[in-house]
Amino acid sequence: MSAERRLAPWIAGGVAVVLVGLIAVLIAAAPEQQSGAATTLLDRPAPAVLGEFEDGTPFELSRRRGSWVVLNFFTSTCIPCRNEHPELVAFVDQQRSLGVDGAEFYTIVQHDEPDSVNSFFADNGGDWPIVYDPNFSFQNGFGVAQVPETWIIDPNGVVRGRVIAEVTAEFLSTTIQRLREGA
């Protein structure tokens, strides 16, 4: 019997053990519910982006310096956006209860019509500012491909967080608090 024929069962057995171990680790690992996503913008100044409110009034992100800002990219037909909406309502209520120390919250609408967005908010609540991105300034500046996506910007205009998933009020509140405390 050649050395190659004797070695083959050991190699196959080793590969099988590694695969079984990998599958066991993947099954046992609890997925993290929410986490930040890598971006070259993290810890850098937020892009100089422009949008507009439904009435055509301009919105310039750089004018929001001095406040914590949370941007939530949204489309009314997006199921995860619909799922997280009650959490966003709770988050905005929490932040408003903090007065001037609370974060500002903005919905950035992607590829949606004002009538659809207005209908969604009328049915589901939420009375914060809604910004439209007609020239794709926000989408291109932040590199957003799909919704929902949420960004956290500190009072100095620096990007401090990005989440590409549904978020909860608790996650946003605790993340901003940790960032405020320098953790």
Residue pairs with C-beta under 8 A, 6 or more apart in sequence:
33 168
33 171
34 163
34 165
34 166
34 167
34 168
34 171
35 163
35 165
36 42
36 161
36 162
36 163
37 162
37 163
37 164
39 143
39 159
39 162
41 47
41 142
41 143
41 159
41 162
42 159
42 160
42 161
42 162
43 158
43 159
43 160
44 158
44 159
45 157
45 158
45 159
46 61
46 62
46 141
46 151
46 153
46 157
46 158
46 159
47 61
47 137
47 141
47 142
48 60
48 61
48 62
48 141
49 60
49 61
49 137
49 138
49 141
49 142
50 58
50 59
50 60
50 61
50 135
50 137
51 58
51 59
51 61
51 108
51 131
51 132
51 133
51 134
51 137
51 138
52 58
52 59
52 131
52 132
52 134
53 59
53 129
53 130
53 131
53 132
54 114
54 118
54 130
54 132
59 106
59 129
59 131
61 69
61 71
61 138
61 153
61 157
62 157
64 104
64 153
64 157
65 155
65 156
65 157
66 155
67 103
67 104
67 155
68 102
68 103
68 104
68 152
68 153
68 154
68 155
68 176
68 179
68 180
69 103
69 104
69 105
69 106
69 152
69 153
70 91
70 103
70 104
70 105
70 106
70 150
70 151
70 152
70 153
70 172
70 176
71 106
71 108
71 138
71 142
71 150
71 151
71 153
72 88
72 105
72 106
72 107
72 108
72 148
72 149
72 150
72 167
73 108
73 110
73 138
73 139
73 142
73 144
73 147
73 148
73 149
73 150
73 151
74 81
74 107
74 108
74 109
74 110
74 112
74 117
74 147
74 148
75 81
75 109
75 110
75 111
75 112
75 147
76 82
76 112
76 116
76 117
76 119
76 120
77 112
77 116
78 147
78 148
80 147
80 148
80 165
80 166
81 147
81 148
82 120
82 124
83 166
84 148
84 166
84 167
84 168
85 124
85 125
85 126
86 124
86 125
87 166
87 167
87 168
87 169
88 105
88 126
88 167
88 169
89 124
89 125
89 126
90 169
91 105
91 167
91 168
91 169
91 172
91 173
92 105
92 126
92 127
92 128
94 102
94 169
94 173
95 102
95 103
95 104
95 105
95 173
96 102
103 152
103 172
103 176
105 128
105 129
106 128
106 129
106 130
106 131
107 117
107 126
107 128
107 129
107 130
107 131
108 131
108 133
108 138
108 144
109 117
109 130
109 131
109 132
109 133
110 133
110 138
110 139
110 144
110 147
114 132
117 130
121 127
121 130
131 138
133 139
138 144
142 149
142 151
146 164
148 164
148 165
148 166
148 167
149 162
149 163
149 164
150 161
150 162
150 163
150 167
150 172
151 159
151 161
151 162
151 163
152 159
152 160
152 161
152 162
152 172
152 175
152 176
152 179
153 159
153 160
154 160
154 179
160 179
161 175
161 179
163 171
